[in-house]
């Protein structure tokens, strides 16, 4: 689903804004590898703020636990 969204909005190597599609991931589950920190965590946060439930994976349990706490504190389902 997300790959289709990005692919359909790809124009010469850059993404155009998705108009009026703020809830396009609502009720979906976003599986994010490397979602415990950095860009991965920010992507997880953004998806969650747009209504997706988040499943994150990573190599460091302590980092993942911290990310889960942070996401839950923003009211995001993890």
HELIX and SHEET records of a PDB file:
HELIX    1   1 UNK A    2  UNK A    8  1                                   7    
HELIX    2   2 UNK A   38  UNK A   49  1                                  12    
HELIX    3   3 UNK A   61  UNK A   73  1                                  13    
SHEET    1   A 2 UNK A  10  UNK A  11  0                                        
SHEET    2   A 2 UNK A  14  UNK A  15 -1                                        
SHEET    1   B 2 UNK A  29  UNK A  33  0                                        
SHEET    2   B 2 UNK A  53  UNK A  57  1                                        
END                                                                             
